[in-house]
Amino acid sequence: MDGIVLVDKPADWTSFDVVAKLRGQLRAQTGNKKIKVGHAGTLDPFATGLLIILVGTACKQADTLLKLDKTYEFTARLGVTSTTGDTEGELTTNLDAQEVSTEAVEAALEQFIGDISQIPPMYSAIKVGGKRAYDLARAGKEVVMGPRNVTIYSLELTSYSWPEASFVAHVGSGTYIRTLAEDIGKALGVGAYCTKLRRTQIASFEVEEAKTIEELTVIHPLPLE
């Protein structure tokens, strides 16, 4: 039972929820109460899509798999901001925001291609002083997040009808799509937050190959090459 399981994570599940679910299933399926189960990169609870679950000795490959590039489809609502950068936060409408053109959106994307600096969201799993940033933020404590360098290989506008803009992004490890959506809104001068997020690919692994939670009645991990 060593290998990986590709899961199409549903919305409102945390990555840890998926790990716990599969761990329970595998322990019941194998009778091995000590079987190890982990993941190779979280997804936000509101997000859906590809999650790599590690089983047994494959857990040792977590650091390597975390560094793989990823592809996301996401939608941003322009003219509104969120305290968390997504649908779970408190929303504030920019009453001064005026509709921007498709050409303006496409032009704004150019500044995000390549190696860029990003400030991760306060509501993230990054550890600050030994504690998760989102735990500190939810406790009302001030969280100072330092900038980090990330790489965006491609960023394309796929559909646009004010105030909703949808994109597909191929990015390097450590890129926060919520932050990217917010930064696009800032570049346009209207603000934005991420309303939909789906991970479709991790390196050569594709979400079409993944199983839903409901489909994983019997789990057969795939070998890691």
C-alpha positions in Angstrom: 0.0 0.0 0.0 2.8 2.4 -0.9 2.2 5.1 -3.5 -0.1 8.0 -4.3 -3.8 8.5 -4.7 -5.1 11.3 -6.9 -8.2 12.9 -5.4 -10.6 15.5 -6.9 -11.2 17.4 -3.7 -14.7 18.8 -3.2 -15.4 22.3 -2.0 -15.8 22.8 1.8 -13.4 19.9 2.6 -10.0 20.8 4.0 -7.0 18.9 2.6 -6.6 17.4 6.1 -10.3 16.2 5.9 -9.4 14.2 2.8 -6.3 12.8 4.4 -8.3 11.7 7.5 -11.0 10.2 5.3 -8.6 8.1 3.3 -6.5 7.2 6.3 -9.6 5.7 7.9 -10.6 3.9 4.8 -7.1 2.4 4.3 -6.8 1.3 7.8 -10.2 -0.4 7.6 -9.3 -1.9 4.2 -5.9 -3.2 5.2 -6.3 -3.8 8.9 -3.0 -1.9 9.3 -3.7 0.7 12.0 -0.3 2.3 11.6 -0.4 3.1 7.8 0.9 6.5 7.1 -1.1 9.0 4.9 -0.2 12.5 4.0 -0.6 15.0 1.2 1.7 16.8 -1.3 0.3 20.4 -1.1 -2.9 21.8 0.4 -5.9 23.3 -1.3 -8.0 26.0 0.4 -11.3 24.7 1.8 -13.4 26.6 -0.8 -11.2 25.3 -3.7 -11.7 22.1 -5.6 -9.5 19.9 -7.8 -6.3 17.8 -7.8 -4.9 16.7 -4.4 -2.1 14.2 -4.3 -2.5 11.9 -1.3 0.6 10.0 -0.2 0.5 6.5 1.3 3.1 4.6 3.2 6.7 5.1 2.1 5.5 7.7 -0.5 5.2 10.1 2.4 8.9 10.5 2.2 8.5 12.1 -1.2 6.4 15.0 0.1 9.0 17.7 -0.1 9.9 16.7 -3.7 6.2 16.7 -4.8 5.5 20.0 -3.1 8.0 21.7 -5.4 6.2 20.7 -8.6 4.6 23.3 -10.8 0.8 23.6 -10.8 -2.1 24.8 -13.0 -5.2 26.5 -11.7 -8.5 27.8 -13.1 -9.8 30.6 -11.0 -12.4 33.4 -11.1 -12.0 36.9 -9.5 -14.8 39.3 -8.8 -13.6 42.8 -9.5 -14.6 45.8 -7.5 -15.0 43.9 -4.2 -12.3 42.8 -1.7 -12.3 40.1 1.0 -10.5 40.0 4.3 -9.3 36.5 3.4 -9.0 37.0 -0.3 -11.7 34.5 -1.0 -15.4 33.7 -0.3 -14.9 33.0 3.4 -13.9 36.5 4.4 -15.8 39.8 5.1 -16.5 41.6 1.8 -16.1 45.3 1.1 -17.5 46.8 -2.1 -15.4 49.5 -3.8 -18.2 52.1 -4.5 -15.8 54.1 -6.7 -15.0 51.1 -8.9 -15.8 51.6 -12.6 -16.1 48.9 -15.2 -12.7 48.1 -16.8 -12.3 46.9 -20.4 -11.2 43.4 -21.5 -8.1 45.1 -23.0 -7.2 46.6 -19.6 -7.5 43.3 -17.9 -5.3 41.5 -20.4 -2.7 44.3 -20.3 -2.6 44.1 -16.5 -1.8 40.4 -16.6 1.5 41.0 -18.3 3.2 42.4 -15.2 2.6 39.1 -13.4 4.4 36.8 -15.9 7.8 35.5 -14.8 9.5 35.8 -11.4 7.5 38.1 -9.1 7.3 39.0 -5.5 4.1 38.0 -3.6 3.0 38.6 0.0 1.2 35.5 1.2 -2.3 36.0 2.7 -2.6 36.2 6.5 -5.1 33.4 6.3 -2.6 30.8 5.2 -0.9 27.7 6.6 2.5 29.4 6.7 4.0 29.2 10.2 4.8 32.5 11.9 6.7 32.1 15.2 5.8 28.4 15.2 2.1 28.9 14.7 -0.1 28.8 11.7 -0.8 32.2 10.3 -4.5 31.5 9.9 -4.8 30.5 13.6 -3.1 33.8 14.6 -5.3 35.8 12.3 -8.5 34.2 13.5 -7.4 35.0 17.1 -7.4 38.6 16.1 -3.6 38.9 16.3 -1.6 41.0 13.9 0.3 38.8 11.4 3.1 40.3 9.4 3.8 38.3 6.3 7.0 38.9 4.5 7.2 38.8 0.6 8.4 35.7 -1.2 9.5 35.1 -4.7 7.3 33.0 -6.9 7.2 32.1 -10.6 4.2 32.5 -12.9 4.8 30.7 -16.2 1.6 31.8 -17.9 -1.6 33.7 -17.0 -4.5 33.9 -19.4 -7.9 35.6 -19.3 -10.4 32.9 -20.4 -13.7 34.8 -20.0 -14.8 38.2 -18.8 -18.0 39.9 -18.1 -17.8 42.7 -15.6 -17.3 42.2 -12.7 -16.4 38.5 -13.1 -13.1 37.6 -14.8 -11.9 34.0 -15.2 -8.3 32.9 -15.7 -6.0 29.9 -16.1 -2.6 30.1 -14.5 0.5 27.8 -14.7 2.6 28.6 -11.7 5.6 27.5 -9.7 5.6 26.1 -6.2 4.5 28.5 -3.4 2.3 30.7 -5.5 -0.9 31.9 -3.8 -3.8 32.2 -6.3 -5.9 34.2 -3.8 -3.1 36.7 -3.6 -2.7 36.7 -7.4 -6.5 37.5 -7.8 -6.1 40.4 -5.3 -3.0 41.7 -7.0 -4.8 41.7 -10.4 -7.6 43.8 -8.8 -5.0 46.2 -7.3 -3.3 46.6 -10.7 -6.7 47.5 -12.2 -7.3 50.0 -9.4 -10.7 48.4 -8.4 -9.7 45.6 -6.0 -10.7 41.9 -6.3 -11.1 38.6 -4.5 -11.1 35.0 -5.6 -14.6 33.5 -5.9 -13.7 30.1 -7.5 -10.5 28.1 -7.5 -9.8 24.7 -9.1 -6.4 23.0 -9.4 -6.3 21.1 -12.6 -2.8 19.8 -12.9 0.4 19.2 -10.8 3.3 18.6 -13.1 2.2 15.7 -15.3 -0.7 14.6 -12.9 -4.1 15.8 -14.2 -7.4 16.1 -12.4 -9.0 14.0 -15.0 -7.1 11.1 -13.6 -8.3 11.7 -10.1 -11.2 10.1 -8.2 -13.9 11.8 -6.2 -14.3 11.0 -2.5 -17.4 9.0 -3.4 -15.6 6.9 -6.0 -12.8 5.8 -3.6 -14.7 2.9 -2.1 -11.6 0.7 -2.6 -8.3 2.5 -2.6 -5.4 1.3 -4.8 -2.4 3.6 -4.5 -0.5 4.3 -7.7 3.2 3.6 -7.7 5.5 6.6 -7.7 8.0 6.4 -10.6 
